[in-house]
Amino acid sequence: MTLRPGYYPLYVPVKNWKEGNNYVVHSQVYSIMPTFMPTFMSMFKSLLLAAFIVCASDESVLAQANNGEKLPTQSSSALHVVQNVELSSLKGVVGLAISADGRFLYAPGYMTGTIHVFSIDPKSGRLELVEKQELLKQLAGATDFCLSPDGKLGLTSAFRSKAATLFRRDAESGRLAMLQSITSQTEKEKGYQWPIRGTFSTDGKFAYVVDCGISQSFFIKNAPAVLVFKVADEKIEFVESFQVAGYSLANVRGIAVHPNGKHIFVTTSDGKSLLLLGRKEATGKLELVQNMSEPKDMLEGAMSVLTDPSGKFVYALSGRFRGKGGVAVFAFDEQRASLSFLESHLSGSAGLEQFKGGNQLALSSDGLRLYAIGSTSGTISTFKRDPAAGTLIAMETNAIRPQWKESVAGVIVSPDSKFVYVSGGEKDPSITVLSTSTPPKPE
């Protein structure tokens, strides 16, 4: 473009693309008349001032929150912010894991291909970074990290790398060492497409990864599946890709192993189902036992699933990408190997007025509290749970970061049930530490 004499250039980015590891930005050039320049500069200064005010306000909120302030809530909050850890490498943090001794927390950032290790202060619950590893080839799109029952191994599921990656974990330092990564490149015949979440069997001899089967080109190249791996000698070996005829496994998102080790539960967002799978302990292979598709309004968009410590009750959360959203409670009859619906708590109902976009669930170790993340609303809902009946009472819904919507994604509870950790997702590269007890009054 030839700029007219006396005019000012304005560069506006209109397109960007990636070349290697660098992003290239193409800008369109416009000219500004001299008479309009003062008005333009005034507008620009106003925008800068507004941005400064927003940033200053954000820092103020964090400063107050880190001093034990209650979260914004619909009622008197039982959760108090202890700390908010912000790191650019945490962008895209979703799934969290805590070691059984409560000393370390693990957090992958799916948008940065990074795995973080934090130490946990046992008294305050505060986090301190121990290490972070950037492994773009193996961890691009890593939304989950799970630990083996003995705590010696860790497993990530990464949808962009199309990989399942195994780590060795040092129990004393908490640090990780990558052992093996199985990807769509190393196992072309298996056709991993969108691995999203994983878990280990109760004996630690097998690992299971749910694969949505979604292609980035928006065509389903591979059917959704549960990938089965044998775990031995610090290696994982592919066993099978378990699939179900029809549409019930479409966009499979959640997975949980029953305490008896003989059954697995999976939730499917597009399939609108909670599936009960039988597991052969010797081979690790799976078979379909039951397909729960009712109530439809609660299983449409089903994301997360977990069982209580007794294995008598199953909880499913829905709504992140479709459906009305909420928590559904099921009873599990171990003798008959069957599920039956108990109750539901729909988004918008009492205690859940500000809850939207159900994503992940977490249960306290004492079984008395259930926590549900509403990603669309940027909130966490707390339920009081009856351990004998399995039923829930919605207590409150808290806004984690009131100024940002869709700023929460995952949740996990410390082994002593004293602290709740909430991940920020792709819009908020942070982990918020919440205390479940009343903070001490300032002196």
C-alpha positions as CSV (number, residue, x, y, z in Angstrom):
1,M,0.0,0.0,0.0
2,T,1.3,3.5,-0.8
3,L,0.7,5.9,2.1
4,R,-0.6,9.4,1.1
5,P,1.6,12.3,2.3
6,G,0.7,13.5,5.8
7,Y,-1.4,10.4,6.6
8,Y,-0.7,8.0,9.5
9,P,-0.5,4.2,9.0
10,L,-2.7,1.8,11.1
11,Y,-1.8,-1.9,11.1
12,V,-4.6,-4.3,11.8
13,P,-3.8,-8.1,12.2
14,V,-6.3,-10.0,10.0
15,K,-4.8,-13.5,9.7
16,N,-2.3,-15.7,11.5
17,W,-1.0,-19.1,10.7
18,K,1.8,-21.4,12.1
19,E,5.1,-22.1,10.4
20,G,7.1,-24.6,12.3
21,N,7.0,-23.4,15.9
22,N,6.4,-19.8,15.1
23,Y,3.1,-17.9,14.4
24,V,3.1,-15.5,11.5
25,V,0.7,-12.6,11.5
26,H,-0.5,-10.9,8.4
27,S,-1.7,-7.3,8.8
28,Q,-3.9,-5.1,6.7
29,V,-2.6,-1.5,6.5
30,Y,-5.0,1.4,6.6
31,S,-4.4,5.2,6.5
32,I,-5.7,7.7,9.0
33,M,-6.4,11.3,7.9
34,P,-4.5,13.9,10.0
35,T,-7.7,15.5,11.2
36,F,-8.9,12.2,12.7
37,M,-5.6,11.4,14.5
38,P,-6.3,13.3,17.8
39,T,-9.7,11.5,18.1
40,F,-8.1,8.2,17.4
41,M,-5.3,8.7,20.0
42,S,-7.9,9.8,22.5
43,M,-9.9,6.6,22.0
44,F,-6.7,4.5,22.2
45,K,-5.7,6.1,25.5
46,S,-9.2,5.4,26.9
47,L,-8.9,1.7,25.9
48,L,-5.5,1.5,27.6
49,L,-6.9,3.1,30.8
50,A,-9.9,0.7,30.8
51,A,-7.5,-2.3,30.4
52,F,-5.4,-1.0,33.3
53,I,-8.5,-0.6,35.5
54,V,-9.6,-4.2,34.7
55,C,-6.1,-5.6,35.5
56,A,-5.9,-3.5,38.7
57,S,-9.3,-4.8,39.7
58,D,-8.3,-8.4,39.0
59,E,-5.2,-8.1,41.2
60,S,-7.3,-6.6,44.0
61,V,-9.7,-9.5,43.9
62,L,-6.8,-12.0,44.0
63,A,-5.2,-10.1,46.9
64,Q,-8.4,-10.2,48.9
65,A,-9.0,-13.9,48.0
66,N,-5.6,-14.9,49.2
67,N,-6.4,-13.5,52.6
68,G,-9.1,-16.1,53.3
69,E,-12.0,-14.2,51.8
70,K,-15.2,-16.2,51.2
71,L,-16.1,-16.9,47.6
72,P,-19.0,-15.0,46.0
73,T,-21.9,-17.3,46.5
74,Q,-25.7,-17.7,46.6
75,S,-25.5,-18.4,50.3
76,S,-23.1,-18.3,53.2
77,S,-20.0,-19.9,51.7
78,A,-18.2,-22.8,53.3
79,L,-15.3,-22.5,50.9
80,H,-12.5,-19.9,51.3
81,V,-9.7,-19.0,48.9
82,V,-6.3,-19.9,50.2
83,Q,-4.2,-19.3,47.0
84,N,-4.4,-18.7,43.3
85,V,-1.5,-20.0,41.4
86,E,-1.1,-18.4,37.9
87,L,1.5,-19.6,35.4
88,S,1.4,-19.1,31.6
89,S,2.4,-22.7,31.2
90,L,-0.9,-23.7,33.0
91,K,-2.9,-22.5,30.0
92,G,-5.4,-25.3,29.3
93,V,-5.1,-26.9,32.7
94,V,-8.1,-29.3,33.2
95,G,-7.5,-32.6,35.0
96,L,-5.6,-32.7,38.3
97,A,-4.1,-35.5,40.3
98,I,-2.9,-35.7,44.0
99,S,-0.6,-38.3,45.4
100,A,-2.2,-40.6,48.0
101,D,-0.1,-39.1,50.8
102,G,-1.4,-35.6,49.8
103,R,2.1,-34.2,49.3
104,F,2.1,-33.5,45.6
105,L,-0.3,-32.2,42.9
106,Y,0.1,-32.9,39.2
107,A,-1.3,-30.6,36.5
108,P,-0.9,-30.8,32.7
109,G,-1.5,-27.7,30.6
110,Y,-3.0,-29.0,27.3
111,M,-2.4,-25.7,25.4
112,T,1.3,-25.7,26.3
113,G,2.2,-29.4,26.3
114,T,3.5,-29.1,29.8
115,I,3.2,-31.2,33.0
116,H,3.6,-29.5,36.3
117,V,4.5,-30.9,39.7
118,F,3.6,-28.9,42.9
119,S,4.3,-29.7,46.5
120,I,1.4,-29.2,48.9
121,D,1.8,-27.6,52.3
122,P,-0.1,-30.0,54.6
123,K,-1.3,-27.2,56.9
124,S,-2.3,-24.5,54.5
125,G,-2.9,-26.5,51.3
126,R,-0.8,-24.0,49.4
127,L,1.1,-25.0,46.3
128,E,4.8,-24.6,45.4
129,L,6.1,-25.5,42.0
130,V,8.6,-28.3,42.1
131,E,9.1,-28.9,38.4
132,K,7.5,-28.4,35.0
133,Q,8.4,-30.4,31.8
134,E,7.5,-29.2,28.3
135,L,7.0,-32.2,26.1
136,L,5.1,-30.9,23.1
137,K,5.5,-34.1,21.1
138,Q,3.9,-36.2,23.8
139,L,1.7,-33.8,25.8
140,A,0.1,-31.4,23.3
141,G,-3.6,-31.5,24.2
142,A,-2.9,-33.3,27.6
143,T,-6.1,-32.8,29.6
144,D,-5.6,-35.5,32.2
145,F,-3.0,-37.1,34.5
146,C,-3.7,-40.1,36.6
147,L,-1.6,-42.1,39.1
148,S,-1.3,-45.8,39.5
149,P,-2.7,-47.3,42.8
150,D,0.9,-47.7,44.2
151,G,1.8,-44.1,43.1
152,K,4.8,-45.2,41.2
153,L,3.5,-44.5,37.7
154,G,1.6,-41.7,36.1
155,L,-0.3,-41.6,32.8
156,T,-1.3,-38.7,30.5
157,S,-3.9,-38.6,27.7
158,A,-3.2,-36.0,25.0
159,F,-5.7,-35.4,22.2
160,R,-3.4,-33.2,20.0
161,S,-0.4,-35.5,20.3
162,K,-2.9,-38.4,20.0
163,A,-0.8,-40.1,22.7
164,A,-0.9,-42.0,26.0
165,T,2.3,-41.3,27.9
166,L,3.7,-43.2,30.9
167,F,5.8,-41.6,33.6
168,R,7.8,-43.0,36.5
169,R,7.2,-41.0,39.7
170,D,9.6,-40.5,42.6
171,A,7.6,-40.8,45.8
172,E,10.0,-38.6,47.8
173,S,10.5,-35.7,45.5
174,G,7.3,-36.0,43.5
175,R,9.3,-35.6,40.2
176,L,8.4,-37.4,37.0
177,A,10.5,-39.2,34.4
178,M,9.0,-40.1,31.0
179,L,9.2,-43.8,30.3
180,Q,7.1,-44.4,27.1
181,S,4.7,-42.7,24.8
182,I,2.3,-44.6,22.6
183,T,0.9,-42.4,19.8
184,S,-0.9,-42.6,16.5
185,Q,2.5,-42.5,14.9
186,T,4.0,-45.4,16.9
187,E,0.9,-47.5,16.7
188,K,-0.6,-46.5,13.3
189,E,-2.8,-49.6,13.1
190,K,-4.6,-48.7,16.3
191,G,-5.6,-45.3,15.0
192,Y,-5.7,-43.2,18.2
193,Q,-7.7,-40.2,17.4
194,W,-8.7,-38.1,20.5
195,P,-7.5,-39.7,23.8
196,I,-9.0,-37.5,26.5
197,R,-9.0,-39.2,29.9
198,G,-7.4,-42.2,31.6
199,T,-7.3,-44.4,34.7
200,F,-5.6,-47.5,36.1
201,S,-7.3,-50.7,37.2
202,T,-7.4,-51.2,41.0
203,D,-4.5,-53.7,40.8
204,G,-2.5,-51.4,38.6
205,K,-1.9,-54.1,36.0
206,F,-4.0,-52.3,33.3
207,A,-4.7,-48.8,32.1
208,Y,-7.7,-47.5,30.3
209,V,-8.0,-44.4,28.1
210,V,-11.2,-43.0,26.6
211,D,-10.8,-41.9,23.0
212,C,-13.6,-39.6,21.6
213,G,-12.8,-40.6,18.0
214,I,-13.0,-37.0,16.8
215,S,-10.8,-35.7,14.0
216,Q,-9.5,-32.2,13.8
217,S,-10.8,-32.1,10.2
218,F,-14.3,-32.6,11.6
219,F,-14.7,-36.0,10.1
220,I,-14.8,-39.1,12.4
221,K,-12.0,-41.2,11.1
222,N,-12.1,-43.7,14.0
223,A,-15.0,-44.8,16.1
224,P,-15.0,-43.7,19.7
225,A,-13.4,-46.3,22.0
226,V,-12.0,-47.3,25.3
227,L,-8.3,-48.1,24.8
228,V,-6.9,-50.9,27.0
229,F,-3.2,-51.2,27.9
230,K,-1.3,-53.8,29.9
231,V,1.1,-52.3,32.4
232,A,4.2,-54.2,33.3
233,D,7.9,-53.5,33.9
234,E,7.3,-49.8,33.6
235,K,5.8,-50.2,30.1
236,I,2.4,-50.1,28.6
237,E,1.4,-52.5,25.8
238,F,-1.8,-52.1,23.7
239,V,-4.4,-54.8,24.4
240,E,-7.5,-53.7,22.6
241,S,-9.7,-50.9,21.4
242,F,-13.1,-51.5,22.9
243,Q,-16.0,-50.2,20.8
244,V,-19.8,-50.4,21.0
245,A,-22.1,-50.8,18.0
246,G,-24.4,-47.8,17.4
247,Y,-24.0,-44.3,18.8
248,S,-24.0,-44.9,22.6
249,L,-20.2,-44.4,22.9
250,A,-20.1,-41.2,20.8
251,N,-17.9,-38.5,22.3
252,V,-17.0,-40.6,25.3
253,R,-15.6,-38.3,28.1
254,G,-15.6,-39.8,31.6
255,I,-14.3,-43.1,33.1
256,A,-14.2,-44.6,36.6
257,V,-13.2,-48.0,37.9
258,H,-15.4,-49.7,40.5
259,P,-13.6,-50.5,43.8
260,N,-14.2,-54.2,43.1
261,G,-12.0,-53.9,40.0
262,K,-14.5,-55.9,38.0
263,H,-16.5,-53.1,36.5
264,I,-15.9,-49.8,34.7
265,F,-18.3,-46.9,34.2
266,V,-18.0,-44.5,31.2
267,T,-20.0,-41.4,30.3
268,T,-20.7,-40.2,26.7
269,S,-21.6,-36.7,25.8
270,D,-23.1,-37.2,22.4
271,G,-24.1,-40.8,23.1
272,K,-26.2,-39.5,26.1
273,S,-25.3,-42.6,28.0
274,L,-23.8,-44.0,31.2
275,L,-22.3,-47.4,30.2
276,L,-21.5,-50.2,32.6
277,L,-18.6,-52.3,31.4
278,G,-17.5,-55.7,32.7
279,R,-13.7,-56.1,33.0
280,K,-11.8,-59.4,32.8
281,E,-9.2,-59.2,35.5
282,A,-6.7,-61.5,33.8
283,T,-6.7,-59.9,30.3
284,G,-8.1,-56.4,31.1
285,K,-10.5,-56.7,28.2
286,L,-14.0,-55.2,28.4
287,E,-17.5,-56.1,27.6
288,L,-20.8,-54.1,27.6
289,V,-23.0,-55.1,30.5
290,Q,-25.6,-52.2,30.6
291,N,-26.4,-49.0,28.7
292,M,-28.2,-46.4,30.8
293,S,-29.8,-43.8,28.6
294,E,-32.4,-42.5,31.1
295,P,-33.0,-39.9,32.3
296,K,-32.3,-38.3,28.9
297,D,-32.2,-34.7,30.3
298,M,-29.5,-35.7,32.7
299,L,-27.3,-37.9,30.5
300,E,-27.3,-35.6,27.4
301,G,-23.9,-34.1,27.4
302,A,-22.6,-36.5,30.1
303,M,-19.0,-35.6,31.0
304,S,-17.7,-36.9,34.3
305,V,-18.4,-40.0,36.3
306,L,-17.3,-41.4,39.7
307,T,-18.2,-43.9,42.3
308,D,-18.3,-43.5,46.1
309,P,-15.8,-45.5,48.2
310,S,-18.3,-48.3,48.9
311,G,-19.1,-48.7,45.2
312,K,-22.8,-48.7,45.9
313,F,-23.5,-45.3,44.2
314,V,-22.4,-43.7,40.9
315,Y,-22.5,-40.0,40.1
316,A,-22.6,-38.5,36.6
317,L,-22.2,-34.8,35.6
318,S,-23.4,-33.3,32.3
319,G,-23.8,-30.1,30.4
320,R,-20.4,-28.9,29.3
321,F,-21.0,-29.1,25.6
322,R,-24.7,-30.0,25.3
323,G,-27.8,-30.6,27.3
324,K,-29.4,-28.9,30.3
325,G,-26.7,-30.1,32.7
326,G,-26.7,-31.3,36.3
327,V,-25.8,-34.3,38.5
328,A,-27.5,-37.7,38.2
329,V,-27.3,-40.3,41.0
330,F,-27.5,-44.0,40.4
331,A,-27.4,-47.0,42.6
332,F,-25.2,-50.0,41.7
333,D,-26.2,-53.5,42.6
334,E,-22.9,-55.4,42.6
335,Q,-24.4,-58.9,42.8
336,R,-26.7,-58.3,39.7
337,A,-24.2,-56.0,38.0
338,S,-26.9,-53.4,37.3
339,L,-27.5,-49.7,37.6
340,S,-30.7,-48.0,38.6
341,F,-31.6,-44.3,38.7
342,L,-32.1,-42.7,42.1
343,E,-32.3,-38.9,41.7
344,S,-31.2,-35.8,39.7
345,H,-30.2,-32.2,40.4
346,L,-30.8,-30.2,37.3
347,S,-29.0,-26.9,36.5
348,G,-31.2,-24.0,37.6
349,S,-32.8,-26.0,40.5
350,A,-32.5,-25.0,44.1
351,G,-28.9,-24.3,45.0
352,L,-27.9,-24.6,41.3
353,E,-29.4,-21.4,39.9
354,Q,-25.9,-20.2,38.8
355,F,-24.6,-23.6,37.7
356,K,-24.1,-24.2,33.9
357,G,-21.9,-26.4,31.8
358,G,-21.2,-29.4,34.1
359,N,-17.7,-30.6,33.5
360,Q,-15.9,-32.5,36.3
361,L,-16.8,-34.1,39.7
362,A,-14.9,-34.8,42.8
363,L,-15.8,-36.5,46.1
364,S,-14.3,-35.9,49.4
365,S,-12.5,-38.9,51.0
366,D,-14.9,-39.0,53.9
367,G,-17.8,-39.2,51.3
368,L,-19.7,-36.3,52.9
369,R,-19.2,-33.7,50.1
370,L,-19.5,-33.8,46.4
371,Y,-18.1,-31.0,44.3
372,A,-19.2,-30.2,40.7
373,I,-17.6,-27.8,38.3
374,G,-19.8,-25.6,36.0
375,S,-17.4,-24.5,33.3
376,T,-19.9,-22.2,31.4
377,S,-20.9,-20.3,34.6
378,G,-17.4,-20.4,36.1
379,T,-18.7,-21.9,39.3
380,I,-18.2,-24.7,41.7
381,S,-21.3,-26.3,43.4
382,T,-21.1,-28.1,46.8
383,F,-23.4,-31.0,47.7
384,K,-24.0,-32.5,51.0
385,R,-24.0,-36.3,50.6
386,D,-25.7,-39.0,52.6
387,P,-23.2,-41.9,52.6
388,A,-25.9,-44.5,53.4
389,A,-28.5,-43.5,50.9
390,G,-26.2,-41.9,48.3
391,T,-28.5,-38.9,47.9
392,L,-27.4,-35.3,47.6
393,I,-28.5,-31.9,48.8
394,A,-27.3,-28.9,46.9
395,M,-25.8,-26.5,49.5
396,E,-24.3,-23.6,47.5
397,T,-22.8,-22.5,44.2
398,N,-19.7,-20.3,44.2
399,A,-18.1,-18.2,41.5
400,I,-14.4,-18.9,41.4
401,R,-13.3,-15.9,39.3
402,P,-16.4,-13.7,39.1
403,Q,-14.9,-11.4,36.4
404,W,-14.2,-14.3,34.0
405,K,-16.8,-16.7,32.6
406,E,-15.7,-20.2,31.6
407,S,-12.7,-19.9,33.9
408,V,-13.0,-23.3,35.6
409,A,-12.6,-26.8,34.3
410,G,-11.4,-29.5,36.7
411,V,-11.6,-30.2,40.5
412,I,-9.9,-32.5,43.0
413,V,-10.1,-32.9,46.8
414,S,-7.1,-33.5,49.1
415,P,-7.0,-36.9,50.8
416,D,-7.8,-35.3,54.2
417,S,-10.8,-33.5,52.6
418,K,-9.5,-30.1,53.9
419,F,-8.7,-28.6,50.6
420,V,-10.3,-28.4,47.1
421,Y,-8.2,-27.6,44.0
422,V,-9.9,-26.0,41.0
423,S,-8.2,-25.7,37.5
424,G,-8.8,-22.7,35.3
425,G,-9.0,-24.3,31.9
426,E,-8.1,-22.6,28.6
427,K,-9.2,-19.1,29.6
428,D,-7.6,-18.9,33.0
429,P,-4.1,-20.5,33.4
430,S,-4.4,-21.0,37.1
431,I,-5.1,-23.4,40.0
432,T,-7.2,-22.1,42.8
433,V,-6.8,-23.6,46.3
434,L,-9.9,-23.6,48.5
435,S,-10.2,-24.4,52.2
436,T,-13.2,-26.3,53.4
437,S,-12.7,-25.0,57.0
438,T,-13.2,-21.5,58.5
439,P,-10.0,-19.5,58.2
440,P,-8.5,-18.0,61.4
441,K,-9.5,-14.4,62.2
442,P,-6.7,-11.8,61.4
443,E,-4.9,-10.6,64.5
